[in-house]
Amino acid sequence: MIAEVILNSNAKQLNRVFDYKIPEHLLSKVQIGSRVFVPFSNRKTLEEGFVVNIKENSSYNVKEISGVDGTEYISKSSIELAKWMAKRYFCNISDCIKLMLPPGTTTKIVENRVKEKSASFVYLKKDIDEIEEAIESKKIKTDKQIRLLKFLLQNDGALFSDIEIFADVSRSTVNTLEKNGYVEIVEKQIERNPFINKKVEKSEKLKLTEEQENAFQTISEAIDDKLYSEFLLFGVTRLTEKLKFIYN
């Protein structure tokens, strides 16, 4: 299989696709939208690129893709949009693709990209009866270990940072219980959501002044009639915001 790759470059002469063979061990990972690393020309370092199409064969003597970033960064529809934008605004396709990447991932230096956030979760590894029996028989003696186990019994597992606060135990207590087979520590990825605690106030309909309303109607009629016209607006931005809301 052959991948058509757009290199992450600002050079106009590189604003086209290059064919690369997908090696057997990467067939399941490389797809349209993948971010890949490829050899290019005589450069010693690998170049970064984006897969924009996959086909059966190539008419060129092609090199192989060296690696793939594990995440599918962009969708097929986004790639088509990037192609349209590049043609419409006379810029490189790679520049348009980068506009659609997650924040913090546009740099070519992989080590400098924003990493997915992960956290430690602690879960019980034994059933409730066995844990209660171990506490009653004094097999588990320390107050901290007992407090932690009871906290986990009530919460069906917990984030380690919460355990430190609410159960008042340290990592060493968790490690001891893990070593003895009572709990397990699991690393999980946490979805980044910058709007999770953001309260969005409901907006009200914009009320235009008489002069603004006249301008709005004039522009609106020109749009409805598909007329190519220019309008120069002065004053408060409420009119332009209303036009953006209606016609974008």
C-alpha positions in Angstrom: 0.0 0.0 0.0 1.1 3.5 -0.8 0.4 6.6 1.3 0.3 10.1 -0.3 2.0 12.4 2.2 2.0 16.2 2.5 5.2 17.3 4.1 5.1 19.8 7.0 6.9 22.5 5.2 6.4 26.1 4.2 8.4 25.7 1.0 6.2 26.3 -2.0 8.0 23.7 -4.1 7.1 21.1 -1.5 3.4 21.9 -1.6 2.4 18.6 -3.2 2.0 15.0 -2.3 4.9 12.5 -2.1 4.4 8.8 -2.3 5.7 6.5 0.5 5.3 2.8 0.9 3.5 1.7 4.1 5.6 -1.1 5.7 3.9 -4.3 6.8 4.2 -3.5 10.6 2.5 -0.1 10.1 -0.4 -1.1 7.9 -2.9 -1.2 10.8 -1.7 2.2 12.0 -1.3 4.4 9.0 -4.6 5.8 7.7 -5.8 9.0 6.1 -5.2 11.7 8.7 -2.2 10.1 10.3 0.9 12.1 11.2 3.9 10.2 9.9 7.7 10.5 9.8 9.5 9.9 6.5 12.9 10.1 4.9 13.2 12.9 2.4 15.9 13.7 -0.2 19.4 13.3 1.4 18.4 14.8 4.8 19.8 13.0 7.8 16.7 13.7 10.0 13.2 12.4 9.3 10.6 14.8 8.0 7.1 15.1 9.4 4.0 14.8 7.1 0.3 14.1 7.0 -1.3 11.2 5.0 -3.9 12.7 2.7 -4.7 9.6 0.6 -3.9 5.8 0.5 -3.7 3.9 -2.8 -2.6 0.5 -4.1 0.5 1.4 -6.2 2.8 4.2 -7.2 4.6 4.9 -10.5 7.7 6.1 -8.6 10.5 4.2 -6.8 9.3 5.1 -3.3 10.9 5.0 0.2 9.1 3.6 3.3 7.4 5.5 6.1 9.7 5.3 9.1 7.1 5.9 11.8 3.7 7.1 12.7 2.4 9.2 15.6 -0.1 7.1 17.4 -3.1 9.4 17.2 -5.2 10.1 14.1 -4.9 13.9 14.1 -7.3 15.0 11.5 -10.3 13.6 9.7 -10.7 13.0 5.9 -13.2 15.9 5.7 -10.7 18.2 7.4 -8.1 17.3 4.8 -10.5 18.1 2.0 -11.2 21.4 3.8 -7.5 22.1 4.0 -7.1 21.5 0.3 -9.9 23.9 -0.5 -8.4 26.5 1.9 -5.0 26.2 0.3 -6.4 26.7 -3.2 -8.7 29.5 -2.1 -6.1 31.5 -0.1 -2.9 30.6 -2.1 -1.0 28.9 0.7 0.5 25.5 1.5 -1.8 22.6 2.3 0.3 21.8 5.4 -0.3 25.3 6.8 -4.0 24.7 6.6 -3.8 21.2 8.1 -1.8 22.7 11.1 -4.8 25.0 11.8 -6.9 21.9 12.5 -4.4 20.2 14.9 -5.0 20.1 18.7 -3.4 23.0 20.5 0.2 22.3 21.6 0.8 19.7 18.8 1.8 21.8 15.9 5.5 22.0 16.7 7.8 19.6 14.8 9.7 18.8 17.9 7.8 15.9 19.4 9.2 16.4 22.9 7.8 19.9 23.0 4.2 18.9 22.2 1.5 18.9 24.8 1.2 15.3 26.1 -2.0 13.6 27.0 -2.6 13.9 30.7 -2.7 10.7 32.7 -3.2 10.0 36.4 -2.9 7.2 38.9 -6.1 5.4 40.0 -6.2 2.9 42.9 -8.6 -0.1 42.9 -9.2 -3.0 45.2 -7.8 -6.2 43.9 -9.5 -8.6 46.4 -13.2 -9.0 47.1 -15.0 -7.3 49.9 -15.3 -10.4 52.2 -11.6 -11.2 52.0 -10.7 -7.6 52.8 -13.1 -7.4 55.8 -11.8 -10.7 57.1 -8.2 -9.5 56.8 -9.1 -6.4 58.9 -11.0 -8.3 61.5 -8.3 -11.0 61.9 -5.7 -8.2 62.3 -3.9 -9.4 59.3 -3.9 -5.8 58.3 -3.0 -3.8 61.4 -2.0 -0.2 60.6 -4.6 2.5 60.8 -3.5 4.0 57.5 -3.9 0.8 55.5 -7.3 0.1 57.1 -8.4 3.6 56.4 -7.4 3.4 52.8 -9.1 0.0 52.3 -12.4 1.3 53.8 -12.2 4.4 51.6 -11.8 2.3 48.5 -14.7 0.0 49.6 -16.9 3.1 49.8 -15.8 4.6 46.5 -15.1 1.7 44.2 -11.6 3.0 43.4 -10.3 6.5 43.5 -7.8 8.9 42.0 -4.6 8.8 43.9 -4.6 12.6 44.6 -8.1 12.2 46.1 -6.8 9.4 48.3 -4.1 11.6 49.7 -6.6 14.3 50.6 -9.6 12.3 51.8 -8.0 9.1 53.2 -5.0 11.0 54.5 -2.5 8.3 53.4 0.8 8.5 51.5 2.1 6.7 48.4 4.1 4.3 50.6 0.8 3.0 52.1 -0.7 2.4 48.7 2.6 0.7 47.6 2.6 -1.6 50.6 -1.0 -2.8 49.9 -0.2 -3.2 46.2 2.8 -5.3 47.1 0.6 -7.5 49.3 -2.0 -7.9 46.6 -4.9 -5.9 48.1 -4.9 -3.0 45.6 -3.7 -2.2 42.2 -2.5 1.1 40.7 -3.7 1.8 37.2 -2.5 4.7 34.9 -5.4 6.2 32.9 -5.5 8.9 30.4 -7.6 11.9 31.4 -9.5 13.8 28.7 -8.5 17.4 28.5 -11.6 19.7 28.4 -10.8 23.4 28.9 -14.6 24.2 29.0 -15.5 21.6 31.7 -15.8 24.3 34.4 -16.7 27.2 32.2 -20.2 28.6 32.6 -21.6 30.0 29.4 -24.2 32.7 29.9 -27.2 32.6 27.6 -27.0 35.5 25.2 -29.9 37.7 24.2 -30.9 38.8 20.7 -29.0 41.8 19.6 -31.0 45.0 19.3 -29.9 47.3 16.5 -30.3 51.1 16.4 -32.5 52.5 13.5 -29.4 53.4 11.5 -27.8 49.9 12.1 -31.1 48.2 11.1 -31.2 50.1 7.8 -27.6 49.1 7.0 -28.4 45.5 8.0 -31.4 45.3 5.7 -29.5 46.8 2.8 -26.7 44.2 3.2 -29.1 41.4 3.8 -31.0 42.1 0.6 -27.7 42.2 -1.4 -26.8 38.7 0.1 -30.3 37.3 -0.7 -30.0 38.6 -4.3 -26.5 37.2 -4.6 -25.1 40.5 -5.5 -21.3 41.1 -5.2 -21.3 44.4 -3.3 -19.0 46.2 -0.9 -20.2 48.0 2.3 -18.2 50.2 4.6 -19.5 50.1 8.2 -18.8 52.6 10.9 -19.6 52.6 14.6 -20.4 49.9 17.2 -19.7 46.3 16.2 -23.2 45.0 17.0 -24.2 45.0 13.4 -21.2 43.1 12.1 -21.6 40.5 14.9 -25.3 40.0 13.9 -24.3 39.6 10.2 -21.6 37.0 11.2 -24.1 35.1 13.3 -26.7 34.9 10.5 -24.5 34.3 7.5 -21.6 32.2 8.8 
